[in-house]
Amino acid sequence: MREANDAFFAVDLFCGGGGLTQGLKDAGFVVVAGVELDPVAADTYHANHPSAHLFASDIRDISGEELLASSPEGRIDLIAACPPCQGFSSLTSKYRRDDARNELIFEFVRLVKEVRPRMIMMENVPGLANGRGKAFFEEALRKFRNLGYRLDFRICDVADYGVPQHRKRLVLLGALHANLKVAMPIFGADGKMKPYRTVRDTISGMPRPVVFDSRKSVGGPVNLMWNVVRRISAINVERLKALPCGADRRALPENLRPPCHKTNNKGFVNVYGRMRWDEPSPTITGGCTTLSKGRFGHPEQNRTISVLEAALLQTFPPSYIFQTPSIDAVCKIIGNALPPLFAKIMALQCMNLLRAS
């Protein structure tokens, strides 16, 4: 059995702004490298995880040899990856069978083959396993099994693991010639588990945010830790005034409904609404500070949640640095991230097995 203080080394592929890396580190891994093509996300990653070697380039140009060279002991114990999921998401209408992003899961497979870590971890949208991406997923599973990995996967709601947000994600864990299981839920609303962590638990008592103004000095929002909101129109203020806590667009009077929603309570209704204080939030997306893109209204105040509040609902640490002056970019980074707390819980499954072996 390994000592608890032994170092175990991890790599984060498609690392974005570093939510998964934060979870890996919180679980005790030494993250030696991250790979991220988007330069804005890469800046945020580096600002928070400066000790990791950042490959700010296309993953197709990265070799397993380079990843191994980033480790002080020349080995990688875990490769974790969140391949781009837009091609498999049920929320996109731009899906095409030949979308180049769909093939990036096989870059994960390639690097696992070249590095041969003892553990692998992957997160993605549920549609990778049971929807548009099923053929890609099954082919990846076949390749991993041929390399000797024993696999377990599950579609999880991150709220069931203590994140104050409902968010369905596919999690895959694998170990080389050993059994490794996805963590089981421990939170719920049935009274038999720990009670869900809620919006109230997370953002009540927060200081009021300031209105974002892109004309202010560069770096201003960063200095405010991004406790800012977008300026919203007068009609959206009136809509919020008309909505009780937890309501969605169906509660709006006819004169305040957007034209596309007049006399229509069908279709996607979870927009132009307020969050509920005593439940987990809806899924935090890149539109998390835009009223028309989700139920992102503050439970009481006539505004949306702030960027910082969105990050807290994603379980980023309050001190996390989002190194960009662009509100669109920071919302994208936050919305695309794997919640660090959820990542930590799954990474602990790997860590516990590594320490026991």
N, C-alpha and C positions, 0 to 999 in steps of 0.2 A: 504493500500500500504506500502511495506517495505521501509525503508530508504536506500538510495543508498550506505551508508557505512556499512550496515549489512553484516556479513560474510555468504557466501554460500560455502558449502564444496563439493569437488569432489574427485572421485577416478578414477585412470587410470589403466585399465586392459590391459595386454600385452603391457606394456608401452615402451618397447624398450629403446632407448637412450633418450627419453623424448620430442620428437617433439610435440605430442599432449598435454602433460602436460604444455609445454611452452605456447601453444596457450590458454589453459584453464586459466593459470595464467594471461596472457595478457588481457583476457576478464574479469578478476576480481575475478575468483574463487580462493579459498584456496584449493590447492590440498593436501589432508592429507595422501594419500597412493598411491603407485604404485605397480604393480605386474609384475615381469619379471623373466623368468627362465634362460635366457642366461646371464652368469656371466659377460661377457665383456660389453654387452649392459647395464647391471645393474650398472656396475662401472661408465659408462658415465652418466647414469641417476642420480646416487647419487652425482656425482661431481657437477651437475648443479642444483639439486633440493634436497639439504640436509635436508630441513625441512619436506619433505614427508617421511612417514614411508615406507621403501622399503621392500616388501616381495619378496626376491630373491629365489623363489621356484615355484614349479608347481602349477598352478592355481587350479588344482583339489584338492589340499591339503589346500586351503584357504577357510575359512568360512565367511559368512556374519557378524557373530558376531565379528570376528577379524577386519573386515573392519570398522564396527561401532565403535569399541574400539579405532581406530586411530583418530577419530574425537573428538575435545575438547568438543563438545556439544552432542556427542553420536548420531548424525544424519548425513546422507549423502544426499545432495540435488541432486547430479548428479553422475551417473556412466557412464563413457565413456570407449569405448573398440575398439581396432583394432585387432580382432582375426587373427591368422596366415592365410594368403590367398593363399599360394602356391598350395594347393589342388584345388583351384577354378580358378587360373590364366590361361589365354589363352596362356601365354608364357611358361608354363611348359609342358614337355612331360612325366612327371613322375606321373601324376595323376592316382590315383586308388580310386575306390569307397569306399574302406575300409581304406583309409588314416586316421590315428587317429586324425590328425590335423583338419579334417573336423568337428569333433564333438565338438571342443572347443567353438564354438559359443553357445552351450547349457550350458557351464559353465558360460558364461555371463548371460544367462537367469536365471540360478540357483541362481547366486549371486544377481541379481535384485529381484528375488522372496524373498530371505532371508532378503535383506536390505530395499526394498520398497522405493527407492529414488523417488523424485518427477519428475525427468527428466532422460532420457537415451539418449545416443548418440553412434552411431557406424559408423565406416568407414571400407570399404573393397573394393576389386576389383569389377568391374561391373559384372564379371562372377558369383558372389554370387547371384545376382538377376535375371540374364537373361541367364545364362549358366550352367556350371557344378554344381554350388551350389544352383540352384533354389529350389530344394526340401528342403534343409536345411534351406534356408532363409524363405520360406513360413511356415515351421514348427515353426521357431523362432517367426515370426510375429504372428502366431496363439496363441502361448504361451503368448507373451507380451499382446496381446489384451485380453486374458482371465484374465490377472492380472489387467486389467483396464487402460492400456496405450492406448492413441490415437496416431497414428503413421503417419509419413510422410517420404517418402524417395524419393531420386532423384539421378540419375547418373550425376555427375558434372565434368566439366573440371576446374581444379584449376586455370588455367589462367583467367577464367571468373570472378575470385574473387580477382585478383591483384597479384597472384603468377607469377613470370616470367618464367613459365614452363607449357607446356601442359602435363596434367596428369589426366586421367579419374579415378574417384573414386565414389563408391556408398556411400551415406551418409544417415543414418537413424536417425531421431530424434523422441522422444516420450515424452509425458507428462501424468502424472497420472490424468485422468478425466479432461483433458484440451487440447485445440488445440495448437499445436506447429508446425510451418512450417519450412522447410529447406529454408535457405536464397536464394534469387534470384540472378542471375548473374548481375554484375554491370560493367564489362569490356568486350570489344569486338573489332572487327576490322571493323564494319560496319558504323562507324562514328556516330552512335546514342548513344553509350555508351562511357565510359572512354576508352582511348586507352590502349591496352595491355601494361603491363610492360615487358621490354625486357632484353635480355642478355646484351645489351649496358648499360641500366640503372643500371644493377646489378654489372657487373664485369669490365667495362671499367676503365682504370686507376689503376687497381690493380698492386701492385709490382710483378715483375716476381718471380715465385716460384723457389724453389730449387729442385734438383733431390733427390728423396727419396733413402736412402741407409740404409738397415736394419742392416748394420754392425756398424753404428754410435751408440753413446751412447743411452741407453734406455731413452726415454722421449724427445729426440731431436725433433721429429715432433710435439709433443704436445707443446713444447716451441716455435715452429714456428707457432702456431695456425693452423697447418696442411696446410700451404700454400706450398705444395709439390706436385710433379708429379712423376709418375713412369719413370724410364729410358726406353726409347723406342729404338727399333732396327733401324739400318740405313735404311732399306727398308721402315719402317713406316715414317721416316723423309722424304724420297723421295716421298712417297704417299701424305703426307701433303703438300709438296711443289707444287705438281701437282694439288691440289684441291683449287678452289676459295671458298670464303666465302659462306656457305650455301650448298655446294655440298655434294653429297654422293658417294658411291662406283661406281655408274654408270659413273661418270665423270673421273674415273681413266683410263689412257691409258692401253691397253691390257698387256703390259710388266710389269706393276706395280700392276696388280690385283692378289689377292690371288688365288691359283689354283682352289679353289671351286667356284670362281666367274668369271673365264675366260669365255668369250663368253656367259655370262649369266646375263641378266638384269632383270630377274624375281625373284620372291620370296621376302624375306625380304631385302630391299635395304638400310635401315637406319643405315648402319654401315660404318666404314672407311670413315667418313665424318666430315665436319666442321659445327659448329653452325652458325646461322645467327645472326648478330649483332642486327637487328631491329625487331626481333620477340622473343616470348618466346622460351626458350630452349625445346628440346625434353625431354621426361620423364627421370628424373635422377634415375638411378638404381644402384645396387651394383657394376655394371661394369663401373661406371662413369669415371674412369681414365684409361680405356682400350680401345684403338682405335677400336678393332675388335668387341666390344660389344655394339656399338651404335654410334650415330653421336655426339661424345664427343670431337672432335677436336676443339681447340680454333679457333675463327673466323679468326684470322690473324697469330698468332705465330705458329711455327712448333712444336706443343706439344698438349697434351690433356688439358682440364681444370684441375685445381688443385683440391685437396680434399677440400680446403677452398672455392674455387669458386663453387664447387658442393653444399656445405652446404649453401652458400648464395643464390644460385638458388632455394634451398629448403626453403628459408626464415628463416634459423636459424640465431640468432644474431651473429654478427662478433666475439663476445667474448665467444661464446659457447665452452665448453671444451669437447673434444673427448678423453676420458681417456683410451687410448690404444696406444701401440707402433706399432701396426699392421696395415698396409695400407689396407689389405683385410678386416679386421674387421671394420675399420672406414668407409670404403666405403659401407659396408653392413648396418651399422647403419644409415648412411645418406640416402641410397637408399630405405630402408624399412620405413622411417619415413613419417608421415603425415606432410605436410608443416605447420609450426606453424601459419603462417598468415591465412591459410585456416581454421585451427582448431579454431583460435580466432574468425573468422567471424561466424562459426557455433555455437560456444559456446556462443557468444553474443545473439543469438536467444534465448537460454535457459536463460541466465542472465536477459534479458529484461523482459521475462515472469515472472521469479521469483520475480523481483523487483516490478512488477506491481500487484502481487497477495498478 
